[in-house]
Amino acid sequence: MAMDTFDDFVQVLSEALTHLYDPAYHPPPELITALIAVHPDETGSLQKMIAAAIRRLQPDAEVPLMARSRRLYELLACRYIQELTQEETAKRLGITPRHLRREQKQAINLLAQGLWTNWRAAKANAEASAATETTQPAVVVPAIGDEQAEAAWRSQVVQELAVLEASDPGVIADVGTVIEQVARLKEKVVAHRDAALVIETLSQPLTVSLHPSLLRQLLIVAIQKLAQAMTQGVITVRVAPNDAYINFRIAGAPIAPDVRVASEFIDQTVAARGGDCTVERRGDTVEFCIRLPQVEYKTLLVVDDNEDIAHVYRRYLERTRLRVVHVHTGKEALAQIPLVRPDVAVLDVMLPDIDGWEVLSRLHEQTETRTIPIIVCSVVRQEELALALGAVQYLSKPVRRTDLIQALEKVLALDSKAVPKAPTNTTEAC
């Protein structure tokens, strides 16, 4: 099977994991090629290469036991390194087998993301190298700043980040965590440059409406652009909030007056996500000023008598801007909605007292609750009725994480409050 898309890759990887210890199974050559391309030092049997890829996902020791990254890693390790059954793994992790099956899909997607991203990059580099060898004399080496190479790299980065965001939607970035990750990489980020990297400590917790990997990449690109323009000196990274935005200032000095520093990748990426970027020069100092929207947290009211469903929704949304409030009955929903004033609600139909249709009708009839968007999510497949009674959207149970988050974000995007207003105080704006 060809692996032209990320979904194709996930399907191939899932099949290989299902038959990982089946001696009669022969994995597609494309999968073996991908594993070797990503981890050339871990060649051998399929089991050995998969195990190596899983071990690379192991979080640092300081990552909390309940963190999503550690939870998914432990699941993969139990299932495909220790060869435990689903029932044994569920018992080991303290969850139900049904919950495990849902988590297993997310874990496989996590494993696939790393393999897919790195493989596509390796494949693109190999193709670029092959093209260079056929079109250029062997003694000619393309310049580091070659515009075509830069464009190809930028296009590749944009594509891979788009895949990442599509496979992990709604995720927001803890700025402090990302800054710490960049700080750990600082020797490699400015490798081969006689430049020091100074990253100022944050004075308060900050969260930005951007995937953590994308934010990290933006900062790394800005730092590297400055480092390439310097022979020596200091690069400083400072972060501060300003109204509805967070300002990232990455400054390098000394940089000669005739050296131009810019990044089309940063400009386009930041603009596409509601921010902006300018490059300022003061004497021999050049500074990237990147402004990105702060997270505006939203309240989601879940109306469902099934506690497991509420638990699943919380897991789905734990790294997003949505905070879950749960009620079990229709009467509780009618009493709590005027008090909680949720930004959006997810309503089940099969409730123990009054059903979801009655709840939806009453909410739509009352002026103070009519504007609250309601998403009906139920095993009762009556989308037309849900919309007729005032629901903004209908989802069928069981609902996938990506479908739930995309539905919620679509609804919230219709609310003008979800778009940050331009800051009135411009003294600190980038």
Secondary structure, DSSP 4 states (H G I P E B T S, - for coil): ----SHHHHHHHHHHHHHTTT-TT----HHHHHHHHHH-GGG-SSHHHHHHHHHHTTPPPTTS-TTSHHHHHHHHHHHHHTS---HHHHHHHHTS-HHHHHHHHHHHHHHHHHHHHHHHHHHHHHHHHHHHHHHHS-TT----TT-HHHHHHHHHHHHHHHHHHHHHSTT--EEHHHHHHHHHHTHHHHTTTSEEEEEEPPPSS--EESS-HHHHHHHHHHHHHHHHHT-SEEEEEEEEEEETTEEEEEEEEE---TT-----HHHHHHHHTTT-EEEEEEETTEEEEEEEEEBP--EEEEEE-S-HHHHHHHHHHHTTSSEEEEEE-SHHHHHHHHHHH--SEEEE-S--SSS-HHHHHHHHHHSHHHHTS-EEEEESS--HHHHHHTT-SEEEESSPPHHHHHHHHHHHHHTSGGGSPPPPS--SS--
